[in-house]
Amino acid sequence: MFVREKLEDNERMLLSSLACLSEKSRGRERAEAPDSLRTCFMRDRDRIIHCKSFRRLKHKTQCFLSPSGDHYRTRLTHTLEVSQISRTVARALALNEDLAEAIALGHDLGHTPFGHAGEKALDEVVPGGFRHNEHSLRVVEKLEKNGRGLNLTYEVRQGILRHTGAALPETLEGQIIRFADRIAYINHDIDDAIRGDILKEEDIPRDIADILGHSHSRRINTLVCKMVEYGEINHAIGLDELYAGAMEDLREFMFENVYRNPKAKSEETKGMDILRRMYEYFCKNPEKMPGEYVDSVEKYGREEAARDYVAGMTDRFAVARYEDLFVPKSWAKY
C-alpha cells in the first residue's frame, strides 16, 4: 500500500463526515497519476509553495506601503498567518487540514503590488475591472509554469476564487479561509498600526475589546475558539451574532482610523499612479514586456497581457521598472 493510500484511509477514519476527503476530490483539469506519498491536496499545497508567485508575495504590500521596519507584515506573512489560523480551525473540527492549508496559501497569489491601492488602480483601468481573487485563480490556472498553470484540484481552485465575494466555497474548508483571512488581516493590521504610531491599543473601543480581547493574541484566540465552538454546535463555519458583530465593528474601526488614515496611506496615490501609467504604457508598447508576456499578447490580447505583467510585479520591481521607463537618467559620455 502506498503512503498516500494510508493517508486516505486515515482521512476516512478520523475526519468528520462533513470534511472533503482527498479521494473524493473532483480532480484536476488535466488528469494526472496519483502521487505515491502525498494526497492530492498535499500535492497542491506543495505546488503553490514552490511557485514563483508565492515567492513574490514577500515583496508585496500588506497594509503599509514600503515600511522601513523589518517587522511589518507583507503579503507573504499575511498568507502564512491565514494558513495557520485555517489549519487550527480545520484540525479542531476534524475537517481536511491539507485542503484548508492549500487554499490559504494560494488565496492571494494574484494580489497586485501596493496592496489594495494597487488593486483599485488596476480596477479603474483594466477593461472589466480587476479583482485579486479572480486573478489569483488566473495565476494558478493560466500564468504559472510558463502558461501551463499549476493544474490544481477543483476544490483548491474554487476555494481560492471564493475566498472573498458573494459566492461561498462548496467545501467547509474553503469557507474557513474566508473567516481566517479577515481574522488575520484585521488583527495584524492593528499590530502594524500600533508599531507605526497610527494607533494605540487603548484606542480600540472598549465595548469591542471587552468581547474580543485587549491584545493581539487574545483577539485571535477568542475568534478562533469561537469559530470552533460555532462549528461544533452548528456543523457549519461561522461565528455567533455577538462575535461576528464585534469583528465587523472592529473592521469598521480600522477603516475609519487606519485604512483611510492620511498619515498611513500618504504614499498610496503614488503607487496607484505607477501602476496605471505602466499598464497604459505596456498596452501601447507590448514589445517592452518580457518575452513570456509578449508571447501571450497573441493568445490573450494586449490588455490582458499588460494586466498580467503589472499585477505580478513586486512593489520594488514596480518602482524600478517605472523609473526605468519614465524617470530621466543623467547623461554620460561613453
C-alpha positions as CSV (number, residue, x, y, z in Angstrom):
1,M,0.0,0.0,0.0
2,F,1.3,3.4,-0.9
3,V,1.8,6.0,1.8
4,R,-0.9,8.1,0.1
5,E,-3.4,5.3,0.4
6,K,-2.7,5.0,4.1
7,L,-3.2,8.8,4.5
8,E,-6.5,8.5,2.6
9,D,-7.5,5.6,4.9
10,N,-6.7,7.9,7.9
11,E,-8.9,10.6,6.5
12,R,-11.9,8.2,6.2
13,M,-11.4,7.0,9.8
14,L,-10.5,10.3,11.5
15,L,-12.2,13.2,9.7
16,S,-15.7,14.4,10.1
17,S,-18.5,13.3,7.7
18,L,-18.6,16.9,6.6
19,A,-14.9,17.0,5.6
20,C,-13.8,17.0,1.9
21,L,-11.8,13.7,1.6
22,S,-8.9,13.7,-0.7
23,E,-10.0,10.6,-2.5
24,K,-13.4,12.3,-3.2
25,S,-11.8,15.3,-5.0
26,R,-13.4,16.3,-8.2
27,G,-9.9,16.2,-9.7
28,R,-7.8,18.4,-11.9
29,E,-8.4,20.0,-15.3
30,R,-5.7,17.7,-16.8
31,A,-5.7,14.2,-15.4
32,E,-2.6,13.1,-13.6
33,A,-1.5,9.8,-12.0
34,P,-1.8,10.0,-8.2
35,D,1.3,10.6,-6.1
36,S,2.7,7.7,-4.1
37,L,3.4,9.8,-1.0
38,R,1.0,12.7,-1.0
39,T,-2.7,13.2,-1.2
40,C,-4.0,15.4,-4.0
41,F,-4.4,18.4,-1.6
42,M,-0.9,17.9,-0.1
43,R,0.4,18.0,-3.6
44,D,-1.5,21.2,-4.4
45,R,0.0,22.8,-1.3
46,D,3.5,21.9,-2.4
47,R,2.9,23.2,-5.9
48,I,1.8,26.6,-4.5
49,I,4.7,26.9,-2.1
50,H,7.2,26.2,-4.8
51,C,5.7,28.5,-7.5
52,K,7.2,31.9,-8.4
53,S,4.1,33.9,-7.5
54,F,4.3,32.6,-3.9
55,R,7.9,33.8,-3.6
56,R,7.0,37.2,-4.8
57,L,4.5,37.7,-2.0
58,K,7.4,38.5,0.3
59,H,7.9,41.9,-1.5
60,K,4.2,42.9,-1.9
61,T,2.5,45.3,0.5
62,Q,0.0,44.0,3.0
63,C,-1.2,47.2,4.7
64,F,1.6,49.7,4.9
65,L,3.5,50.6,1.7
66,S,7.3,50.2,1.8
67,P,7.6,50.3,5.6
68,S,11.1,50.9,6.9
69,G,11.0,48.4,9.7
70,D,11.6,44.7,9.4
71,H,8.6,43.6,11.5
72,Y,5.7,44.9,9.4
73,R,3.6,42.3,7.6
74,T,4.0,41.6,3.9
75,R,1.6,39.7,1.7
76,L,3.6,36.6,2.4
77,T,3.5,36.8,6.2
78,H,-0.2,37.6,6.0
79,T,-0.7,34.4,3.9
80,L,1.2,32.3,6.5
81,E,-1.0,33.7,9.3
82,V,-4.1,32.9,7.4
83,S,-2.8,29.4,6.8
84,Q,-2.0,28.8,10.4
85,I,-5.5,30.0,11.6
86,S,-7.1,27.9,8.9
87,R,-5.2,24.8,9.9
88,T,-6.1,25.2,13.5
89,V,-9.8,25.5,12.9
90,A,-9.8,22.7,10.3
91,R,-8.0,20.3,12.7
92,A,-10.2,21.2,15.6
93,L,-13.4,20.5,13.6
94,A,-11.9,17.3,12.0
95,L,-12.0,18.8,8.6
96,N,-9.3,18.4,5.9
97,E,-6.4,20.4,7.1
98,D,-4.4,19.9,3.9
99,L,-7.2,21.3,1.8
100,A,-7.6,24.3,4.1
101,E,-3.8,24.9,4.0
102,A,-3.6,24.8,0.2
103,I,-6.4,27.3,-0.3
104,A,-5.0,29.6,2.3
105,L,-1.5,29.6,0.8
106,G,-2.9,30.3,-2.7
107,H,-5.6,32.8,-1.9
108,D,-3.6,36.0,-2.5
109,L,-1.3,34.8,-5.3
110,G,-2.9,37.3,-7.7
111,H,-2.6,40.4,-5.5
112,T,-1.1,43.5,-7.0
113,P,1.9,45.5,-5.8
114,F,1.0,48.2,-3.3
115,G,-1.8,46.2,-1.7
116,H,-5.5,47.1,-2.1
117,A,-4.5,50.5,-3.5
118,G,-2.8,48.7,-6.4
119,E,-5.9,46.6,-6.9
120,K,-8.0,49.7,-7.0
121,A,-5.7,51.3,-9.6
122,L,-5.9,48.3,-12.0
123,D,-9.7,48.0,-11.4
124,E,-10.0,51.5,-12.7
125,V,-8.1,51.0,-15.9
126,V,-8.5,47.3,-16.9
127,P,-11.5,46.5,-19.1
128,G,-14.0,44.6,-17.0
129,G,-12.2,45.6,-13.8
130,F,-9.7,43.8,-11.6
131,R,-10.4,41.6,-8.6
132,H,-7.5,39.9,-6.8
133,N,-9.4,36.7,-6.1
134,E,-10.2,36.2,-9.8
135,H,-6.6,37.0,-10.7
136,S,-5.3,34.5,-8.1
137,L,-7.3,31.9,-9.9
138,R,-5.8,33.0,-13.2
139,V,-2.3,32.8,-11.8
140,V,-2.7,29.1,-10.8
141,E,-4.7,28.2,-13.9
142,K,-3.0,30.2,-16.7
143,L,0.1,32.0,-15.7
144,E,2.4,29.8,-13.6
145,K,4.7,27.3,-15.2
146,N,5.2,29.3,-18.3
147,G,1.5,29.3,-19.1
148,R,0.7,25.7,-18.2
149,G,-0.6,26.6,-14.7
150,L,-0.3,24.5,-11.6
151,N,-3.2,22.2,-12.5
152,L,-4.6,22.2,-9.0
153,T,-7.7,20.3,-7.9
154,Y,-11.2,21.8,-8.3
155,E,-11.7,22.3,-4.6
156,V,-8.5,24.3,-4.1
157,R,-9.2,26.5,-7.2
158,Q,-12.7,27.2,-6.1
159,G,-11.6,28.0,-2.6
160,I,-9.1,30.5,-4.0
161,L,-11.7,32.1,-6.2
162,R,-14.4,32.3,-3.5
163,H,-12.2,33.4,-0.5
164,T,-13.9,36.8,-0.9
165,G,-17.1,37.9,-2.6
166,A,-20.7,36.9,-2.5
167,A,-20.4,33.2,-3.5
168,L,-19.4,30.7,-0.8
169,P,-16.9,27.9,-1.5
170,E,-18.6,24.5,-1.7
171,T,-16.3,22.9,0.9
172,L,-16.3,23.8,4.6
173,E,-12.5,24.0,4.3
174,G,-12.8,26.8,1.8
175,Q,-15.3,28.6,4.0
176,I,-12.8,28.6,6.8
177,I,-10.4,30.7,4.8
178,R,-13.0,33.5,4.4
179,F,-13.1,33.9,8.2
180,A,-9.4,33.2,8.7
181,D,-8.4,35.9,6.2
182,R,-10.4,38.5,8.0
183,I,-9.3,37.5,11.4
184,A,-5.7,37.6,10.3
185,Y,-5.7,40.9,8.5
186,I,-7.8,42.9,11.0
187,N,-5.6,41.9,13.9
188,H,-2.2,42.0,12.3
189,D,-3.0,45.4,10.7
190,I,-3.8,46.6,14.2
191,D,-0.5,45.3,15.4
192,D,1.3,47.1,12.5
193,A,-0.6,50.3,13.1
194,I,0.4,50.3,16.7
195,R,4.0,49.7,15.6
196,G,3.7,52.6,13.2
197,D,2.3,55.0,15.8
198,I,-1.0,55.2,14.0
199,L,-3.0,53.6,16.8
200,K,-2.6,52.7,20.5
201,E,-4.1,49.6,21.9
202,E,-6.3,51.7,24.2
203,D,-7.8,53.4,21.0
204,I,-9.8,50.2,20.3
205,P,-13.3,50.9,21.5
206,R,-13.9,49.4,25.0
207,D,-17.1,47.5,24.0
208,I,-15.2,45.7,21.2
209,A,-12.2,44.9,23.3
210,D,-14.3,43.6,26.2
211,I,-15.8,41.0,23.8
212,L,-12.8,40.1,21.6
213,G,-9.9,40.8,24.0
214,H,-7.5,43.6,24.9
215,S,-4.4,42.3,23.0
216,H,-3.5,40.9,19.6
217,S,-3.1,37.3,20.8
218,R,-6.3,37.4,22.9
219,R,-8.4,38.7,20.0
220,I,-7.2,36.0,17.6
221,N,-7.6,33.3,20.3
222,T,-11.1,34.4,21.0
223,L,-12.2,34.4,17.4
224,V,-10.6,31.1,16.6
225,C,-12.1,29.4,19.7
226,K,-15.5,30.9,18.9
227,M,-15.3,29.6,15.3
228,V,-14.6,26.1,16.6
229,E,-17.4,26.4,19.1
230,Y,-19.8,27.5,16.4
231,G,-18.7,24.7,14.2
232,E,-19.1,22.1,16.8
233,I,-22.7,23.3,17.6
234,N,-23.9,24.1,14.2
235,H,-21.9,21.8,11.9
236,A,-21.1,24.9,9.8
237,I,-18.5,27.6,9.5
238,G,-19.2,30.9,11.2
239,L,-19.4,33.0,14.4
240,D,-22.4,33.6,16.5
241,E,-24.0,37.1,16.4
242,L,-22.1,38.6,19.3
243,Y,-18.6,37.8,18.0
244,A,-19.4,38.3,14.3
245,G,-20.8,41.8,15.2
246,A,-17.8,42.7,17.3
247,M,-15.4,41.6,14.5
248,E,-17.4,43.7,11.9
249,D,-17.3,46.7,14.3
250,L,-13.5,46.3,14.7
251,R,-13.2,46.2,10.9
252,E,-15.2,49.4,10.6
253,F,-13.0,50.9,13.2
254,M,-9.9,50.0,11.2
255,F,-11.4,51.6,8.0
256,E,-12.0,54.8,9.9
257,N,-8.7,55.0,11.7
258,V,-6.1,53.1,9.6
259,Y,-7.2,52.1,6.1
260,R,-8.4,55.7,5.3
261,N,-5.8,57.4,7.5
262,P,-3.9,60.1,5.5
263,K,-0.8,59.5,7.5
264,A,-0.8,55.8,7.0
265,K,-1.8,56.0,3.3
266,S,0.1,59.1,2.2
267,E,2.2,57.2,-0.4
268,E,-0.6,55.1,-1.9
269,T,-1.6,57.5,-4.6
270,K,1.9,57.4,-6.0
271,G,1.8,53.6,-6.1
272,M,-1.6,53.8,-7.9
273,D,-0.2,56.3,-10.5
274,I,2.8,54.0,-11.1
275,L,0.5,51.0,-11.9
276,R,-1.9,53.0,-14.0
277,R,0.8,54.6,-16.1
278,M,2.7,51.3,-16.6
279,Y,-0.5,49.4,-17.6
280,E,-1.3,52.0,-20.2
281,Y,2.3,52.1,-21.4
282,F,2.5,48.3,-21.9
283,C,-0.9,48.2,-23.6
284,K,0.6,50.6,-26.2
285,N,4.1,49.0,-26.2
286,P,3.7,45.3,-25.6
287,E,7.1,44.6,-27.1
288,K,8.7,46.2,-24.0
289,M,7.4,43.4,-21.7
290,P,9.4,40.2,-21.1
291,G,9.2,37.6,-23.7
292,E,6.7,35.4,-22.0
293,Y,4.2,38.3,-21.9
294,V,5.0,39.4,-25.4
295,D,4.1,35.8,-26.5
296,S,0.8,35.9,-24.5
297,V,-0.4,39.0,-26.4
298,E,-1.5,36.9,-29.4
299,K,-3.2,34.5,-27.0
300,Y,-4.9,36.9,-24.7
301,G,-4.6,40.4,-26.2
302,R,-2.6,43.4,-25.2
303,E,-4.8,44.5,-22.3
304,E,-4.7,41.1,-20.6
305,A,-1.0,40.6,-21.1
306,A,-0.3,44.1,-19.7
307,R,-2.5,43.4,-16.7
308,D,-0.8,40.0,-16.0
309,Y,2.6,41.6,-16.1
310,V,1.8,44.6,-14.0
311,A,-0.2,42.7,-11.4
312,G,2.5,40.2,-11.0
313,M,5.2,42.7,-10.0
314,T,6.5,43.2,-6.5
315,D,6.5,46.7,-5.0
316,R,10.2,47.3,-5.5
317,F,10.2,45.9,-9.1
318,A,7.3,48.1,-10.0
319,V,9.2,51.2,-8.7
320,A,12.4,50.1,-10.5
321,R,10.5,49.4,-13.8
322,Y,8.7,52.8,-13.5
323,E,11.9,54.6,-13.0
324,D,13.5,52.9,-16.0
325,L,10.5,53.9,-18.2
326,F,9.6,57.4,-17.0
327,V,12.4,58.9,-14.9
328,P,15.1,60.7,-16.9
329,K,18.6,59.4,-16.4
330,S,21.8,61.5,-16.1
331,W,23.5,61.9,-19.5
332,A,27.0,60.5,-19.6
333,K,29.6,60.3,-22.4
334,Y,31.0,56.9,-23.0
